[in-house]
Amino acid sequence: MKISTALLITLAVGLFMGAVVFATLQRAQYNCVVCLQFGTEEVCRAGSGPSQEEAMQAAQESVCGGNTSGMAEIIACRNARPSSFQCN
């Protein structure tokens, strides 16, 4: 392979990766921390998204992911009302 071809491929891959990172950072306009009560323990996680609702949903899904087992608990957790939240 010629050096110019390798350089073009490297440049194209770099531009693609840069575009993906830029698009990802542009979408996360809201950051939220959501807290849910699990028995006597309150668990808080952060989430980001293009809207406040999506950022809250991402944070709540993060809380539910590591603190539930089984589909019924996951569904109940996703539908639970947060004990507290903060968005910016």
C-alpha positions as CSV (number, residue, x, y, z in Angstrom):
1,M,0.0,0.0,0.0
2,K,1.3,3.4,-0.8
3,I,2.0,5.9,1.9
4,S,-0.5,8.4,0.5
5,T,-3.3,5.7,0.6
6,A,-2.4,4.8,4.2
7,L,-2.4,8.5,5.1
8,L,-5.9,9.0,3.5
9,I,-7.3,6.0,5.3
10,T,-5.9,7.1,8.7
11,L,-7.3,10.6,8.1
12,A,-10.7,9.3,7.1
13,V,-10.9,7.1,10.2
14,G,-9.8,10.0,12.4
15,L,-12.4,12.3,10.9
16,F,-15.1,9.7,11.4
17,M,-14.1,9.1,15.1
18,G,-14.1,12.9,15.7
19,A,-17.5,13.2,14.2
20,V,-18.9,10.5,16.4
21,V,-17.4,12.1,19.5
22,F,-18.7,15.5,18.5
23,A,-22.2,14.2,17.8
24,T,-22.3,12.4,21.1
25,L,-21.2,15.4,23.1
26,Q,-23.7,17.6,21.3
27,R,-26.7,15.4,22.2
28,A,-26.0,15.4,25.9
29,Q,-27.4,18.9,26.8
30,Y,-28.9,17.8,30.1
31,N,-27.4,16.0,33.0
32,C,-29.5,14.6,35.8
33,V,-28.9,12.7,39.0
34,V,-31.8,10.5,40.1
35,C,-32.1,8.8,43.5
36,L,-34.4,5.8,44.3
37,Q,-35.1,4.1,47.6
38,F,-34.3,0.4,47.9
39,G,-35.4,-0.6,51.3
40,T,-33.3,1.4,53.8
41,E,-30.7,2.4,51.1
42,E,-31.0,5.3,48.7
43,V,-29.1,4.8,45.4
44,C,-28.3,7.7,43.1
45,R,-26.9,7.6,39.6
46,A,-26.3,10.2,36.9
47,G,-27.5,10.3,33.3
48,S,-27.3,12.6,30.3
49,G,-29.6,13.2,27.3
50,P,-30.8,15.8,24.7
51,S,-33.8,16.6,26.9
52,Q,-34.4,16.6,30.7
53,E,-36.9,13.7,30.4
54,E,-34.4,11.6,28.5
55,A,-31.5,12.4,31.0
56,M,-33.8,11.5,33.9
57,Q,-34.7,8.2,32.2
58,A,-31.1,7.4,31.5
59,A,-30.2,8.1,35.2
60,Q,-33.1,6.0,36.5
61,E,-32.2,3.1,34.1
62,S,-28.7,3.2,35.6
63,V,-30.0,3.0,39.1
64,C,-32.3,0.1,38.2
65,G,-29.7,-1.8,36.2
66,G,-27.5,-2.6,39.2
67,N,-30.0,-2.9,42.0
68,T,-32.7,-5.1,40.6
69,S,-33.0,-8.8,39.6
70,G,-35.6,-10.2,37.4
71,M,-37.8,-8.5,34.8
72,A,-40.7,-7.7,37.3
73,E,-38.3,-5.8,39.6
74,I,-36.7,-3.9,36.6
75,I,-40.2,-2.8,35.3
76,A,-41.3,-1.8,38.8
77,C,-38.0,0.2,39.3
78,R,-38.3,2.0,35.9
79,N,-41.9,3.0,36.9
80,A,-40.9,4.1,40.4
81,R,-41.1,7.7,41.4
82,P,-37.6,9.0,42.3
83,S,-37.0,10.0,45.9
84,S,-35.1,13.0,44.6
85,F,-33.5,14.3,41.4
86,Q,-31.4,17.2,40.2
87,C,-30.9,18.3,36.6
88,N,-28.8,21.0,35.0
